[in-house]
Amino acid sequence: MAETIDEQVSVNLLFNHIKRSAAPTSLYWRGRRYTITSVGLHHTTREGRTLLHIFSVTDGTTAFKLELNSETLGWRLLEIDAQA
């Protein structure tokens, strides 16, 4: 079952100019680095005028739901699910 976290995190993002795609490659949360092995769903939503990018990713063991705020370029870890 997913646990709501809603904390700021640091994320490394890789942009591929040929494929015109962007994907998180690792995240840093509570002093630990998680290497992202797979990106599942990516979608956008709006909170007022602010565009938010939502990424569902996994490190092979744990699933994470990340949010990128396109106005502040800040990342938040929204949910974590250790059953992945």
Contacts in CASP RR format, 6 or more apart in sequence:
PFRMAT RR
TARGET T0000
AUTHOR 0000-0000-0000
METHOD contacts of the structure
MODEL  1
MAETIDEQVSVNLLFNHIKRSAAPTSLYWRGRRYTITSVGLHHTTREGRT
LLHIFSVTDGTTAFKLELNSETLGWRLLEIDAQA
1 81 0 8 1.000
1 83 0 8 1.000
2 63 0 8 1.000
2 65 0 8 1.000
2 79 0 8 1.000
2 80 0 8 1.000
2 81 0 8 1.000
3 79 0 8 1.000
3 80 0 8 1.000
3 81 0 8 1.000
4 78 0 8 1.000
4 79 0 8 1.000
5 77 0 8 1.000
5 78 0 8 1.000
5 79 0 8 1.000
5 80 0 8 1.000
6 76 0 8 1.000
6 77 0 8 1.000
6 78 0 8 1.000
7 29 0 8 1.000
7 76 0 8 1.000
7 77 0 8 1.000
8 74 0 8 1.000
8 75 0 8 1.000
8 76 0 8 1.000
8 77 0 8 1.000
9 27 0 8 1.000
9 28 0 8 1.000
9 29 0 8 1.000
9 66 0 8 1.000
9 75 0 8 1.000
9 76 0 8 1.000
9 77 0 8 1.000
10 27 0 8 1.000
10 28 0 8 1.000
10 75 0 8 1.000
11 24 0 8 1.000
11 26 0 8 1.000
11 27 0 8 1.000
11 28 0 8 1.000
11 66 0 8 1.000
11 68 0 8 1.000
11 75 0 8 1.000
12 24 0 8 1.000
12 25 0 8 1.000
12 26 0 8 1.000
12 27 0 8 1.000
13 22 0 8 1.000
13 23 0 8 1.000
13 24 0 8 1.000
13 25 0 8 1.000
13 68 0 8 1.000
14 22 0 8 1.000
14 23 0 8 1.000
14 24 0 8 1.000
14 25 0 8 1.000
15 21 0 8 1.000
15 22 0 8 1.000
16 22 0 8 1.000
16 23 0 8 1.000
23 36 0 8 1.000
23 39 0 8 1.000
23 42 0 8 1.000
23 55 0 8 1.000
24 36 0 8 1.000
24 39 0 8 1.000
24 55 0 8 1.000
24 57 0 8 1.000
24 66 0 8 1.000
25 35 0 8 1.000
25 36 0 8 1.000
26 33 0 8 1.000
26 34 0 8 1.000
26 35 0 8 1.000
26 36 0 8 1.000
27 33 0 8 1.000
27 34 0 8 1.000
27 36 0 8 1.000
27 57 0 8 1.000
27 64 0 8 1.000
27 66 0 8 1.000
27 75 0 8 1.000
27 77 0 8 1.000
28 34 0 8 1.000
29 77 0 8 1.000
34 59 0 8 1.000
34 62 0 8 1.000
34 64 0 8 1.000
35 59 0 8 1.000
36 57 0 8 1.000
36 58 0 8 1.000
36 59 0 8 1.000
36 64 0 8 1.000
37 58 0 8 1.000
37 59 0 8 1.000
37 60 0 8 1.000
38 57 0 8 1.000
38 58 0 8 1.000
38 60 0 8 1.000
39 55 0 8 1.000
39 56 0 8 1.000
39 57 0 8 1.000
40 55 0 8 1.000
40 56 0 8 1.000
40 57 0 8 1.000
40 58 0 8 1.000
41 54 0 8 1.000
41 55 0 8 1.000
41 56 0 8 1.000
42 53 0 8 1.000
42 54 0 8 1.000
42 55 0 8 1.000
42 56 0 8 1.000
43 53 0 8 1.000
43 54 0 8 1.000
44 51 0 8 1.000
44 52 0 8 1.000
44 53 0 8 1.000
44 54 0 8 1.000
45 51 0 8 1.000
45 52 0 8 1.000
45 54 0 8 1.000
46 52 0 8 1.000
49 71 0 8 1.000
50 69 0 8 1.000
50 70 0 8 1.000
50 71 0 8 1.000
51 70 0 8 1.000
51 71 0 8 1.000
52 67 0 8 1.000
52 68 0 8 1.000
52 69 0 8 1.000
52 70 0 8 1.000
53 67 0 8 1.000
53 68 0 8 1.000
53 70 0 8 1.000
54 65 0 8 1.000
54 66 0 8 1.000
54 67 0 8 1.000
54 68 0 8 1.000
54 78 0 8 1.000
55 65 0 8 1.000
55 66 0 8 1.000
55 67 0 8 1.000
55 68 0 8 1.000
56 63 0 8 1.000
56 64 0 8 1.000
56 65 0 8 1.000
56 66 0 8 1.000
57 63 0 8 1.000
57 64 0 8 1.000
57 66 0 8 1.000
58 64 0 8 1.000
58 84 0 8 1.000
60 84 0 8 1.000
61 82 0 8 1.000
61 84 0 8 1.000
62 80 0 8 1.000
62 81 0 8 1.000
62 82 0 8 1.000
62 84 0 8 1.000
63 79 0 8 1.000
63 80 0 8 1.000
63 81 0 8 1.000
63 82 0 8 1.000
63 83 0 8 1.000
63 84 0 8 1.000
64 77 0 8 1.000
64 79 0 8 1.000
64 80 0 8 1.000
64 81 0 8 1.000
65 77 0 8 1.000
65 78 0 8 1.000
65 79 0 8 1.000
65 80 0 8 1.000
66 75 0 8 1.000
66 76 0 8 1.000
66 77 0 8 1.000
66 78 0 8 1.000
67 75 0 8 1.000
67 76 0 8 1.000
67 78 0 8 1.000
68 74 0 8 1.000
68 75 0 8 1.000
69 75 0 8 1.000
69 76 0 8 1.000
END
